Structures are given as structure tokens and as C-alpha cells.
């Protein structure tokens, strides 16, 4: 007769196995002791290898093993590096490209700065040379000058050769005053405002200047042809028509009464050609001005000594007041 079996076993008890007894404290101490022993052995092994490999080369006990490992893994490492190198170089290529662009931009900026500095320095040197020329002219002529800059040329539609300077009545400038620069005679003041003045250039067709030939002291009148730059010539006709200047002679201002509009002794130009008119029994000379009228900048207006000015006056002895 079979033993009696319960017909129903609870599902929760199916597959149940009795648990092993828990680990006691002595087992845990034994595990920690084994772990410490292994760590000590590993540290000791590392120190031993470091001591043996302290002197690399043929004298090292590990050199045969190192040579063998290099023979096995060297070709593998070399092949792997050859395959990976193009991929790893991509990042460096982008970095180098950005760096090169930055360097190029920096060099271009520095080049532009140096060019601007060179141009500015050249302009400043020219300004200094022109100012020194004005002080020398004031000393040579014994005249006081008000310095001014040319700020505008007259429109071509006006059929006159004029410029505007940035000095007016507040600076002591008045109509019919002589205007010159460090090269020679520029013109005369036509009209003024408080802060500006209009100057008629001697190359204007309506300009007439009394001149004197430096070599013979003969006097005559110079009339402008209306051109600027290389075309800014003057015609000279002497009072004594029987006389004629010589090519290369220097012409200076004859001078007006009370120095208005022209003071005497200001260089005008030199004789470049002489023409004789058989019909009129006269001779005419062509004068090339010393002043470059296409590049006017700093000029000086002749004023009476002691003139009060809002910008200073270069006195007759060359000092600035």
C-alpha cells in the first residue's frame, strides 16, 4: 500500500530548497586575510620588476622577454597605427586649418595696420616739413603768418581757381591778404567768414600779380592760364618791352602798396620759355610756379604783426605766438 500523499501542494512552496547556514565572522576574517596576502604579493612582484628593470638595455634581466614581446606585437602595432593614423589625423587637420586661418587673419590685420601707420607717418612728416617751411618763410620775409589748411577747391563750373581755407576773421584773416606756403606764392584772400576764407589762386585767369625778375630786377605782370598741377603756368610781360628775362631766371613778387594784396619778395616761379612777338614788338615769358596747386595743404596768410588770432600766429622771427 502506497504512502499517503497530500493532493495539493501550495504553489509558493514548489521548488523550495532549505537555505545553507549563514557565514560566520571567522569566515569573513579568513577572506580578508587572503585578500591582504594577495595584495602584498602583487605589490612585492611590482617592486621586484621595477628593481630588475631599473637599468634598461642589454644588461636588464627582462631584456630577452621585452625583445620577444616586441618581435610578436611590433608588427601588429605598426599595422594598426598605419590604419588608424589617417582617421586620427582628421582632428589635427581641422585644428591646424583653423590655426592657419587665424594666423593669416592676424598677419593681414598687422599688415594693414603697418600700411596705415606708414601712410600716417608720411603725412605727419610732410605736415612737419610744411610747418617748418612756413616758420622759415616768416623769418625770411619778416612777416607774421596765420597757419591754415586748405579744406576745399572751388567747383570747376565756376571757371575760377579758388580754394577754401579753415581760417577766417576770428583768426585775424582779412580780404586782400597774401597767401603762401613753404614753396612760394599761392594767391590772395578774396572774402572771409568768421571761420573760413576764399583764396584766389595766382593761376586763375583773372589773377594779376606784379613780379620782378631776380637777376635783372626788371618788373612786369603775371597772369594765370587757369590750369592746375603741370598745367598751372603763368605768362609774364615786362613793363619794359625791350627787355626779356632769361630762361631759368627766378621771379618774385614786386609788392603792393601797404602789402595788399601782395607783399614783396615772395617766390613765384622760374622762367621756362621766352617768346617774341614781331607784330607787337614785345616779348612774353612763360613762368612755371614753384607751388604745386594740385596738392595744396598747409598755407600761411600774411597778417600785420601783433594780430590777435584764435589759432596762434607765426611771428616774423619764426616763433609761434
Phi, psi and omega in degrees: 000126182289145178295157181284129177248138176293137181292334187225126176248127181303138181301325182296337183264357180291136180075012181288135175234141180293138179288145176286154180299144181295159180284137180266179185293330181292323178294318180296321178295323179294320179296316179297323180295319178296321180296317178296321180296318179295316179298319179297319179295320180295317179296319179297321179294319179297316179297322180296315179295320178297321180292318181292327183265014182297326179248094180290161179117197185292339181277353183280136177297336182270001183298317178301317180294320180296319180297318180294317179296321179295322180294327182281309188267347182300308179299324179296314180296320180296316178295320179296319179296322180295324180285319186278334187305314179299327180287314181291337181284346182299314179299319178294326179295315178296319179297316179295321180296316177297319180296319179295318178299318179297317180296319180296316179297320179296316180294320178296318179296318179294321178296317179296320180296318181293322178296316179296320179295320179296316179296319180294317180296321178297317179297317180295322177296319178296319178299315180297317180297320179293320179294318177296325176295323178295316179297323178293320179295318178299319180292318182293316182279342184069034182236148174274143183232142169259116180287145180206157178252142173284123184248349180196150172256147178295149181295145181295334181292343182280350180057030176223155181254097180229159172226159176251133177248159186267035176226132181229211184297329179295337178266002180093012181272137180226161177299156179061041172248148183285138177240131181216172170225194186288351178264327182162206186285132179257311182169206179225156180284127176270307183209161184225155164242188181295324187242353181223169176211147176259130184245128174273121181284151182290345179275355177294146182293340178268002182270136175229125183235133174283127182233161180227134177284125185297325184282315185258349183066012175292146181248156178194194183233137180251134177237139181284155177261353177091001181263166176238163177065231182292340181264004183277069181261163178234150174255132179245128173234121183285155178295317176273101186292343178284342180266156178214139177286168179255145179303130181099349178297146178268141180245133177235168180291142178286319179105142180252167178296130182059019176073016181236123008269354183232132173277163183274156172085008180275127179300137179249307182179195180229154181284128179250338180200154178229130180238139178252138177251108181292325181294317184263359181051044180224167179233143182232137180246146176260129183248130173264117183295151174286332184277137172270102186285350175272358183222041180286139177221275181270127178229170177230136178258125180287123180233160176297148178299138182088005179298136176274131185221147178276001181230005180095156182229135172275112184287171184299336179269007177090358179273152180264128179247000000 
